[in-house]
Amino acid sequence: MSKHEGNGIKILAAIGLIVTTIIWGSAFVVMKNTVDIIAPTYLLALRFTIASIALVLVFWRQSMKITMSDLLCGGLLGVFLFISYLFQTYGLKYTTASKNAFITTLYVILVPFLHWFFNKKKPSRNNIAAAFIAVIGLALLSLEGDFSVNIGDFLTLICGIFFAVHIVFIDRFTVDHDPVILTVVQMCVAALLSWASAPVLEGGFDITVINNSILYGLLYLGIFSTMIGFLLQNVGQKYLTPNTSSILLSFESVFGLVFAVIFLNEPVTAKLIAGCVFMFAAVILSEYQRKRVSNKS
């Protein structure tokens, strides 16, 4: 593959991650209407199940070629993913939505160091600087002045740690495994773990609460936010460093804000605009470093 072709693939991968963040950002509006009706763990179970069924139907041939190594690696990703969402959901019960969003996306700071620890790839100065600039941007976008610490913040921090680990291990596993197969396996494992946990954490489930409006929301969360979103993430990360990927994925906060302004009539302030500027500066700095080297590092 020529250098030009390699750069072209990386650009497509970056676009794929940006599309993922647009989908995830729009999901905040859908979640707002759904999570009040369906208990959080059952909501996770339903969205992961819908995504699993859709993935198996679309990628039936690849699914028939799953190896034991695929099961182990994809299964581990599924465990990380389930734990991340579970702690994020319960963290949200005890802290504000803005702090939950900010603390979750602190994975941009953790990823370079976890990538160094697990994959033995030392972060560059640009990687670290870009991560800190992104955190400043995320703080401007998310925080509303409440800097107290509670149990919800701690639970959300655990979520952010596992999201970071999830990103780092995607980078490791997509070197030797088909990212599509990894996505199929991790969705199925996350669905199974959700169904196993839901009765313990939430009690019974009343299926009659699912009307047409809720069903459309579940299909959007399952097909777009979960199936397509994580498929694009796994494929995109095959061609990008986890450091750059984490910053691109944190743009979920930016697009969450955009959709909140459009659909929930939230005001646009100078603070939010400054936050977006910091986020874009972080991406530019991270990409500048990436283009200086010829191989994924």
C-alpha positions as CSV (number, residue, x, y, z in Angstrom):
1,M,0.0,0.0,0.0
2,S,1.4,3.4,-1.0
3,K,1.7,6.3,1.5
4,H,-1.0,8.1,-0.4
5,E,-3.4,5.2,-0.2
6,G,-2.6,4.8,3.5
7,N,-3.4,8.4,4.3
8,G,-6.7,8.0,2.3
9,I,-7.7,5.1,4.5
10,K,-6.8,6.9,7.6
11,I,-8.9,9.9,6.5
12,L,-11.9,7.6,5.9
13,A,-11.3,6.0,9.3
14,A,-11.4,9.4,10.9
15,I,-14.6,10.3,9.1
16,G,-16.1,7.0,10.3
17,L,-15.3,7.9,13.9
18,I,-16.8,11.4,13.5
19,V,-20.0,9.8,12.0
20,T,-20.0,7.6,15.1
21,T,-19.9,10.6,17.4
22,I,-22.7,12.4,15.5
23,I,-24.8,9.3,16.0
24,W,-23.9,9.0,19.7
25,G,-24.5,12.7,20.1
26,S,-28.0,12.4,18.6
27,A,-28.7,9.4,20.9
28,F,-28.8,11.7,23.9
29,V,-32.1,13.1,22.7
30,V,-33.5,9.6,22.2
31,M,-32.2,8.4,25.6
32,K,-33.9,11.3,27.3
33,N,-37.3,10.1,26.3
34,T,-36.6,6.3,26.8
35,V,-34.6,6.0,30.0
36,D,-37.5,7.4,32.0
37,I,-39.8,4.5,30.9
38,I,-37.4,1.5,30.7
39,A,-35.1,0.7,33.6
40,P,-31.4,1.4,32.6
41,T,-30.1,-2.2,32.6
42,Y,-33.0,-3.5,30.6
43,L,-32.5,-0.6,28.2
44,L,-28.9,-1.8,27.7
45,A,-30.1,-5.3,27.3
46,L,-32.6,-4.3,24.6
47,R,-30.2,-2.1,22.6
48,F,-27.4,-4.6,22.7
49,T,-29.8,-7.4,21.7
50,I,-31.2,-5.4,18.8
51,A,-27.6,-4.6,17.6
52,S,-26.5,-8.3,18.0
53,I,-29.5,-9.6,15.9
54,A,-28.9,-7.0,13.2
55,L,-25.2,-7.7,13.0
56,V,-25.6,-11.4,12.7
57,L,-28.3,-11.0,10.0
58,V,-26.1,-8.5,8.0
59,F,-22.8,-10.3,8.5
60,W,-24.1,-13.9,8.5
61,R,-21.2,-15.3,6.5
62,Q,-18.5,-13.7,8.7
63,S,-20.4,-14.9,11.8
64,M,-20.1,-18.5,10.7
65,K,-16.3,-18.1,10.6
66,I,-15.8,-17.0,14.2
67,T,-12.8,-18.7,15.9
68,M,-12.1,-19.4,19.5
69,S,-9.6,-16.5,19.4
70,D,-12.3,-14.2,18.1
71,L,-14.6,-15.3,20.9
72,L,-12.0,-14.6,23.6
73,C,-11.0,-11.2,22.2
74,G,-14.4,-10.0,21.2
75,G,-15.8,-11.4,24.5
76,L,-13.3,-9.4,26.5
77,L,-14.3,-6.2,24.5
78,G,-17.9,-7.0,25.3
79,V,-17.1,-7.3,29.0
80,F,-15.4,-3.9,29.0
81,L,-18.2,-2.3,27.0
82,F,-20.9,-3.7,29.4
83,I,-19.1,-2.6,32.5
84,S,-18.5,0.9,31.0
85,Y,-22.2,1.4,30.2
86,L,-23.4,-0.1,33.5
87,F,-21.2,2.3,35.6
88,Q,-22.1,5.2,33.4
89,T,-25.8,4.5,33.8
90,Y,-25.7,4.1,37.6
91,G,-23.3,7.0,38.0
92,L,-25.9,9.2,36.3
93,K,-28.4,8.4,39.0
94,Y,-26.2,10.1,41.6
95,T,-24.6,12.9,39.8
96,T,-25.5,15.6,37.2
97,A,-25.7,14.8,33.5
98,S,-23.0,17.4,32.8
99,K,-20.6,15.9,35.2
100,N,-21.4,12.4,34.0
101,A,-20.6,13.4,30.5
102,F,-17.4,15.2,31.4
103,I,-16.0,12.5,33.7
104,T,-16.8,9.8,31.2
105,T,-14.8,11.5,28.5
106,L,-11.8,11.8,30.7
107,Y,-10.7,8.7,28.8
108,V,-8.9,11.0,26.4
109,I,-6.4,11.5,29.2
110,L,-6.2,7.9,30.2
111,V,-5.8,6.3,26.7
112,P,-2.2,7.4,25.9
113,F,-1.0,6.1,29.3
114,L,-3.0,2.8,29.1
115,H,-1.8,2.4,25.5
116,W,1.7,2.7,26.9
117,F,1.1,0.3,29.7
118,F,-0.8,-2.5,27.8
119,N,0.7,-2.1,24.3
120,K,4.2,-0.8,25.2
121,K,3.8,2.3,22.9
122,K,5.0,5.4,24.6
123,P,2.8,8.5,24.0
124,S,4.5,11.5,22.4
125,R,4.4,15.0,23.8
126,N,1.8,15.9,21.2
127,N,-0.4,13.0,22.3
128,I,-0.3,14.2,25.9
129,A,-0.8,17.9,25.1
130,A,-3.7,17.1,22.8
131,A,-5.4,15.0,25.5
132,F,-5.1,17.8,28.1
133,I,-6.4,20.4,25.6
134,A,-9.3,18.1,24.8
135,V,-10.1,17.9,28.6
136,I,-10.2,21.7,28.8
137,G,-12.6,21.7,25.9
138,L,-14.7,19.0,27.5
139,A,-14.8,20.9,30.8
140,L,-16.1,24.0,29.0
141,L,-18.7,22.0,27.2
142,S,-19.9,19.9,30.1
143,L,-19.3,21.4,33.6
144,E,-21.8,23.9,35.1
145,G,-19.9,25.0,38.2
146,D,-20.6,22.1,40.6
147,F,-17.2,20.7,41.5
148,S,-18.2,18.7,44.5
149,V,-17.5,14.9,44.4
150,N,-20.0,12.2,45.2
151,I,-20.5,8.5,44.7
152,G,-22.0,9.1,41.2
153,D,-18.8,10.8,40.1
154,F,-16.7,7.9,41.4
155,L,-19.0,5.4,39.5
156,T,-18.7,7.5,36.4
157,L,-14.9,7.6,36.7
158,I,-14.8,3.8,36.7
159,C,-16.9,4.0,33.5
160,G,-14.3,6.3,31.9
161,I,-11.5,4.0,32.9
162,F,-13.2,1.0,31.2
163,F,-14.0,3.0,28.1
164,A,-10.3,3.9,27.9
165,V,-9.4,0.2,28.3
166,H,-11.9,-0.7,25.7
167,I,-10.4,1.7,23.2
168,V,-6.8,0.4,23.9
169,F,-7.8,-3.2,23.5
170,I,-9.6,-2.6,20.3
171,D,-6.3,-1.2,18.9
172,R,-4.6,-4.4,20.1
173,F,-7.2,-6.9,18.8
174,T,-7.9,-5.4,15.4
175,V,-4.3,-6.0,14.4
176,D,-5.0,-9.7,14.0
177,H,-8.8,-10.0,14.0
178,D,-11.6,-8.9,11.7
179,P,-13.1,-5.8,13.3
180,V,-16.6,-6.9,12.0
181,I,-16.4,-10.2,13.8
182,L,-15.1,-8.5,17.0
183,T,-18.1,-6.2,16.9
184,V,-20.5,-9.2,16.5
185,V,-19.0,-11.0,19.4
186,Q,-18.8,-8.0,21.7
187,M,-22.4,-7.0,21.1
188,C,-23.6,-10.5,21.9
189,V,-21.6,-10.8,25.1
190,A,-22.7,-7.3,26.2
191,A,-26.3,-8.3,25.6
192,L,-26.0,-11.6,27.5
193,L,-24.3,-9.8,30.5
194,S,-27.1,-7.1,30.5
195,W,-29.9,-9.7,30.5
196,A,-28.2,-11.7,33.3
197,S,-27.7,-8.5,35.4
198,A,-31.0,-6.8,34.8
199,P,-33.3,-9.0,36.9
200,V,-30.8,-8.7,39.8
201,L,-30.4,-4.9,39.6
202,E,-33.9,-3.9,38.3
203,G,-36.3,-6.6,39.2
204,G,-39.0,-7.7,36.7
205,F,-39.6,-6.1,33.3
206,D,-43.0,-5.0,32.0
207,I,-43.0,-5.4,28.3
208,T,-46.3,-3.5,27.9
209,V,-44.5,-0.2,28.4
210,I,-43.0,-0.5,24.9
211,N,-45.4,1.4,22.7
212,N,-44.7,2.5,19.1
213,S,-42.8,5.6,20.1
214,I,-40.6,3.7,22.5
215,L,-40.0,1.0,19.9
216,Y,-38.8,3.5,17.4
217,G,-36.4,4.9,20.0
218,L,-35.1,1.4,20.8
219,L,-34.6,0.6,17.1
220,Y,-32.6,3.8,16.7
221,L,-30.4,3.1,19.8
222,G,-29.9,-0.6,18.7
223,I,-29.3,-0.1,15.0
224,F,-27.7,3.3,14.7
225,S,-26.2,4.1,18.1
226,T,-25.0,0.6,19.0
227,M,-24.6,-1.6,15.8
228,I,-23.4,1.1,13.4
229,G,-21.6,3.2,16.0
230,F,-19.5,0.4,17.4
231,L,-18.9,-1.2,14.0
232,L,-17.5,2.1,12.7
233,Q,-15.4,2.5,15.9
234,N,-13.9,-1.0,15.6
235,V,-13.2,-0.6,11.9
236,G,-11.9,2.9,12.2
237,Q,-9.5,2.1,15.1
238,K,-7.8,-0.5,12.9
239,Y,-6.3,2.4,11.0
240,L,-5.8,5.1,13.6
241,T,-3.9,5.3,16.8
242,P,-5.9,4.9,20.0
243,N,-4.8,8.4,21.1
244,T,-6.2,10.1,18.0
245,S,-9.3,7.8,18.2
246,S,-10.1,8.7,21.8
247,I,-10.0,12.5,21.0
248,L,-12.2,12.0,17.9
249,L,-14.7,9.8,19.9
250,S,-14.9,12.5,22.6
251,F,-16.6,14.7,20.0
252,E,-19.7,12.9,21.2
253,S,-20.0,15.8,23.7
254,V,-19.7,18.4,20.9
255,F,-22.5,16.8,18.8
256,G,-24.5,16.1,21.9
257,L,-24.5,19.8,22.5
258,V,-25.4,20.6,18.9
259,F,-28.4,18.3,19.0
260,A,-29.4,19.6,22.4
261,V,-29.4,23.2,20.9
262,I,-31.4,22.0,17.9
263,F,-34.0,19.8,19.5
264,L,-34.0,20.8,23.2
265,N,-33.6,24.5,22.7
266,E,-30.5,24.8,24.9
267,P,-28.7,28.2,24.6
268,V,-25.4,28.7,22.9
269,T,-22.9,30.6,25.0
270,A,-19.4,31.9,24.6
271,K,-18.2,29.1,27.0
272,L,-19.6,26.4,24.8
273,I,-18.1,27.9,21.7
274,A,-14.7,28.1,23.4
275,G,-15.0,24.5,24.4
276,C,-15.6,23.5,20.7
277,V,-12.5,25.5,19.7
278,F,-10.4,23.6,22.2
279,M,-11.7,20.3,21.0
280,F,-10.9,21.1,17.4
281,A,-7.4,22.3,18.4
282,A,-6.8,19.0,20.2
283,V,-7.7,17.0,17.0
284,I,-5.4,19.2,14.9
285,L,-2.5,18.7,17.3
286,S,-3.0,15.0,17.5
287,E,-3.3,14.6,13.7
288,Y,-0.2,16.7,13.2
289,Q,1.8,14.3,15.3
290,R,0.2,11.3,13.5
291,K,1.2,12.6,10.1
292,R,4.9,12.9,11.1
293,V,5.3,9.2,11.5
294,S,4.8,6.6,8.8
295,N,3.5,3.7,11.0
296,K,0.8,3.4,13.6
297,S,2.2,4.1,17.0
